[in-house]
Amino acid sequence: MCGRRKRDKIYHDLKYGDMEWGLVEKIANDVTEGLVIQVHNNGEPLLYPRFGDAVELFKKKRCLVNTVTNGKLLLEKFDEIVNNLDTLSISIFENDEEADEQYKIIKEFLHRKGSRRPYVNLRLIGKVDRTRYEALDQLIITRLLHAPEGSFNYKRGKPTIPEIGVCLDLMHHLAIDRYGNVSVCVRFDPEGDLIIGDMNHGNLYNMWYSQKRIMMKELHIAGRRDMVPFCSKCHFWGVPTGE
């Protein structure tokens, strides 16, 4: 992903790879039934060797399972996706040199899939001509483009602030990286400021009610988001905003 590659060129500190299968199983056993589970974090989810098996684990917990992908492997992973995932979001970026190739793959995938799950949406990020995508007759979602290093410096407009005045990601969007580090949200956080626990040595319930998360939440509620080290520089409020 663009921001991650930029950081890696400077610091050489990003370690690429896959989550251990045993950790995937532990997470699936720990989550509450009926949650929304998004099987991606920072990276391309369809590269995971046991993608279909991972989705099935969470389906057994009666969760709604979604992923966000660049779509390159939709045909190769077809049998792991169709009638397995509930919803699928395909990211389409402005000025992407590979957009034509991506479009052909999406079109063929939708043709082969027919009316079967997953329910597909096309996420147009930045200034993308939507004409040919509208012809695919799928839900189209537009998103503002921001700086590749993180959720700030949005190119056009500003992210929406929820009427409760508190970041919605903080309230209901835990994220787990491939090592098992649990963060309060999925923002790109190379310094680990948002980490509240480790799935290798704990459980999600205790992390959700951890002192660190509670303190962050209380500062947000008090209107002092500026006192939370990471949140003070983040422009996102948990409400994805379209162009």
BAMAR-913446 format. One line per field, with one value per residue (C-alpha): residue number from 1; residue in one letter; chain; x, y, z. Coordinates in nm, 2 decimals. Layout:
% residues N
seq: [NUM ...]
type: [a ...]
mol: [A ...]
u: [X ...]
v: [Y ...]
w: [Z ...]
//
This chain:
% residues 243
seq: [1 2 3 4 5 6 7 8 9 10 11 12 13 14 15 16 17 18 19 20 21 22 23 24 25 26 27 28 29 30 31 32 33 34 35 36 37 38 39 40 41 42 43 44 45 46 47 48 49 50 51 52 53 54 55 56 57 58 59 60 61 62 63 64 65 66 67 68 69 70 71 72 73 74 75 76 77 78 79 80 81 82 83 84 85 86 87 88 89 90 91 92 93 94 95 96 97 98 99 100 101 102 103 104 105 106 107 108 109 110 111 112 113 114 115 116 117 118 119 120 121 122 123 124 125 126 127 128 129 130 131 132 133 134 135 136 137 138 139 140 141 142 143 144 145 146 147 148 149 150 151 152 153 154 155 156 157 158 159 160 161 162 163 164 165 166 167 168 169 170 171 172 173 174 175 176 177 178 179 180 181 182 183 184 185 186 187 188 189 190 191 192 193 194 195 196 197 198 199 200 201 202 203 204 205 206 207 208 209 210 211 212 213 214 215 216 217 218 219 220 221 222 223 224 225 226 227 228 229 230 231 232 233 234 235 236 237 238 239 240 241 242 243]
type: [m c g r r k r d k i y h d l k y g d m e w g l v e k i a n d v t e g l v i q v h n n g e p l l y p r f g d a v e l f k k k r c l v n t v t n g k l l l e k f d e i v n n l d t l s i s i f e n d e e a d e q y k i i k e f l h r k g s r r p y v n l r l i g k v d r t r y e a l d q l i i t r l l h a p e g s f n y k r g k p t i p e i g v c l d l m h h l a i d r y g n v s v c v r f d p e g d l i i g d m n h g n l y n m w y s q k r i m m k e l h i a g r r d m v p f c s k c h f w g v p t g e]
mol: [A A A A A A A A A A A A A A A A A A A A A A A A A A A A A A A A A A A A A A A A A A A A A A A A A A A A A A A A A A A A A A A A A A A A A A A A A A A A A A A A A A A A A A A A A A A A A A A A A A A A A A A A A A A A A A A A A A A A A A A A A A A A A A A A A A A A A A A A A A A A A A A A A A A A A A A A A A A A A A A A A A A A A A A A A A A A A A A A A A A A A A A A A A A A A A A A A A A A A A A A A A A A A A A A A A A A A A A A A A A A A A A A A A A A A A A A A A A A A A A A A A A]
u: [0.00 0.13 0.19 0.35 0.59 0.69 0.77 0.96 1.20 1.30 1.30 1.31 1.10 0.79 0.79 0.57 0.40 0.10 -0.08 -0.01 -0.31 -0.32 -0.37 -0.65 -0.82 -0.77 -0.93 -1.22 -1.28 -1.27 -1.50 -1.87 -2.13 -2.30 -2.02 -1.90 -1.56 -1.34 -1.07 -0.81 -0.58 -0.28 -0.22 -0.40 -0.62 -0.66 -0.28 -0.35 -0.28 -0.59 -0.82 -1.13 -1.07 -1.03 -1.37 -1.54 -1.42 -1.60 -1.90 -1.94 -1.97 -2.27 -2.06 -2.11 -1.77 -1.64 -1.31 -1.16 -0.94 -0.77 -0.94 -0.63 -0.69 -1.07 -1.06 -0.78 -0.96 -1.31 -1.41 -1.29 -1.49 -1.82 -2.09 -1.84 -1.79 -2.11 -1.99 -1.69 -1.55 -1.31 -1.09 -1.04 -0.80 -0.77 -0.49 -0.42 -0.20 -0.35 -0.71 -0.80 -0.67 -0.85 -1.17 -1.16 -1.10 -1.39 -1.63 -1.54 -1.57 -1.92 -2.02 -1.91 -2.06 -2.40 -2.65 -2.45 -2.29 -2.10 -2.28 -2.02 -1.95 -1.70 -1.51 -1.40 -1.12 -1.04 -1.14 -1.24 -1.46 -1.75 -1.91 -1.80 -1.83 -2.20 -2.25 -2.15 -2.47 -2.31 -2.32 -2.08 -1.91 -1.70 -1.42 -1.20 -0.83 -0.59 -0.21 -0.06 0.11 -0.22 -0.56 -0.48 -0.44 -0.75 -0.73 -1.08 -1.32 -1.29 -1.41 -1.75 -1.77 -2.04 -2.31 -2.20 -1.87 -1.66 -1.47 -1.68 -1.38 -1.27 -1.62 -1.66 -1.37 -1.09 -0.81 -0.57 -0.24 -0.07 0.13 -0.18 -0.14 -0.49 -0.55 -0.84 -0.88 -0.74 -0.55 -0.19 0.00 0.37 0.47 0.21 0.04 -0.31 -0.22 -0.41 -0.32 -0.19 -0.41 -0.13 -0.15 -0.50 -0.86 -1.07 -1.31 -1.03 -0.87 -1.20 -1.23 -0.86 -0.75 -0.58 -0.89 -1.12 -0.88 -0.88 -1.25 -1.30 -1.07 -1.26 -1.59 -1.45 -1.36 -0.98 -0.90 -0.59 -0.45 -0.45 -0.10 -0.22 -0.57 -0.43 -0.28 -0.56 -0.83 -1.06 -1.37 -1.49 -1.73 -1.60 -1.68 -1.74 -1.63]
v: [0.00 0.34 0.50 0.19 0.16 0.53 0.47 0.15 0.33 0.56 0.34 -0.02 -0.12 -0.28 -0.66 -0.82 -1.16 -1.36 -1.41 -1.75 -1.98 -2.06 -1.69 -1.67 -1.95 -1.79 -1.47 -1.65 -1.84 -1.52 -1.29 -1.26 -1.40 -1.16 -0.90 -0.74 -0.89 -0.74 -0.98 -0.72 -0.47 -0.31 -0.52 -0.72 -0.98 -1.21 -1.29 -1.48 -1.85 -1.97 -1.68 -1.89 -2.10 -1.78 -1.65 -1.98 -1.96 -1.63 -1.74 -2.02 -1.74 -1.60 -1.28 -1.06 -1.10 -0.84 -0.76 -0.48 -0.57 -0.43 -0.71 -0.85 -1.20 -1.21 -1.48 -1.69 -1.69 -1.71 -2.04 -1.90 -1.58 -1.67 -1.80 -1.75 -1.37 -1.17 -0.84 -0.74 -0.39 -0.33 -0.02 0.18 0.47 0.78 0.78 0.40 0.28 -0.07 0.04 -0.11 -0.45 -0.42 -0.34 -0.65 -0.87 -0.71 -0.75 -1.11 -1.18 -1.03 -1.22 -1.56 -1.48 -1.38 -1.33 -1.53 -1.38 -1.16 -0.83 -0.62 -0.25 -0.05 0.20 0.49 0.67 1.02 1.16 0.85 0.86 0.65 0.60 0.25 0.14 0.25 0.01 -0.28 -0.22 -0.25 -0.02 0.26 0.42 0.73 0.82 1.12 1.07 1.16 1.15 0.80 0.82 0.84 0.99 1.35 1.62 1.52 1.65 1.78 1.86 1.74 1.42 1.42 1.46 1.26 1.44 1.28 1.45 1.14 0.93 0.63 0.41 0.45 0.34 0.02 -0.06 -0.26 -0.38 -0.67 -0.68 -1.00 -1.03 -1.02 -0.65 -0.51 -0.14 0.08 0.15 0.06 0.38 0.34 0.35 0.25 0.38 0.16 0.45 0.29 -0.06 -0.18 -0.54 -0.86 -1.15 -1.40 -1.32 -1.19 -1.17 -0.90 -0.84 -0.73 -0.52 -0.35 -0.24 -0.17 0.14 0.28 0.25 0.39 0.69 0.76 0.74 0.97 1.23 1.21 1.26 1.55 1.72 1.67 1.45 1.67 1.51 1.16 1.12 0.96 1.11 1.46 1.44 1.23 1.41 1.11 1.07 0.72 0.84 0.76 1.06 1.06 1.31]
w: [0.00 -0.10 0.24 0.38 0.09 0.13 0.50 0.42 0.18 0.46 0.78 0.65 0.95 0.79 0.81 0.55 0.59 0.70 1.03 1.18 1.14 1.51 1.58 1.33 1.51 1.85 1.73 1.58 1.90 2.10 1.91 2.00 1.77 1.53 1.49 1.16 1.08 0.81 0.72 0.62 0.78 0.61 0.30 0.03 0.20 -0.10 -0.08 0.24 0.17 0.37 0.29 0.24 0.55 0.76 0.63 0.72 1.08 1.13 0.94 1.20 1.46 1.26 1.18 0.88 0.70 0.46 0.30 0.10 -0.19 -0.50 -0.70 -0.87 -0.73 -0.76 -1.03 -0.87 -0.53 -0.68 -0.50 -0.17 -0.21 -0.37 -0.13 0.15 0.20 0.28 0.13 -0.08 -0.14 -0.44 -0.41 -0.73 -0.71 -0.92 -1.18 -1.13 -1.42 -1.38 -1.38 -1.72 -1.62 -1.28 -1.46 -1.68 -1.38 -1.19 -1.49 -1.54 -1.17 -1.16 -1.47 -1.32 -0.98 -1.09 -0.81 -0.56 -0.25 -0.18 -0.23 -0.41 -0.39 -0.59 -0.38 -0.59 -0.41 -0.53 -0.87 -1.07 -1.38 -1.27 -1.61 -1.69 -1.33 -1.32 -1.61 -1.39 -1.19 -0.84 -0.54 -0.59 -0.29 -0.32 -0.08 -0.03 -0.11 0.17 0.23 0.19 0.52 0.72 0.75 0.71 0.44 0.25 -0.11 -0.14 0.14 0.50 0.67 0.83 1.20 1.37 1.57 1.89 1.85 1.92 1.67 1.57 1.50 1.86 1.97 1.77 1.53 1.69 1.46 1.49 1.30 1.18 1.50 1.72 1.83 1.90 1.83 1.90 1.53 1.19 1.12 0.99 1.32 1.27 1.62 1.79 1.98 1.94 2.06 2.37 2.39 2.24 2.13 2.20 2.57 2.63 2.52 2.34 2.63 2.86 2.59 2.51 2.88 2.92 3.11 2.81 2.58 2.85 2.90 2.53 2.51 2.81 2.65 2.33 2.51 2.70 2.37 2.43 2.13 2.11 2.43 2.27 2.10 1.78 1.75 1.79 1.44 1.27 1.07 1.05 1.27 1.18 0.91 0.56 0.34 -0.03 -0.29]
//
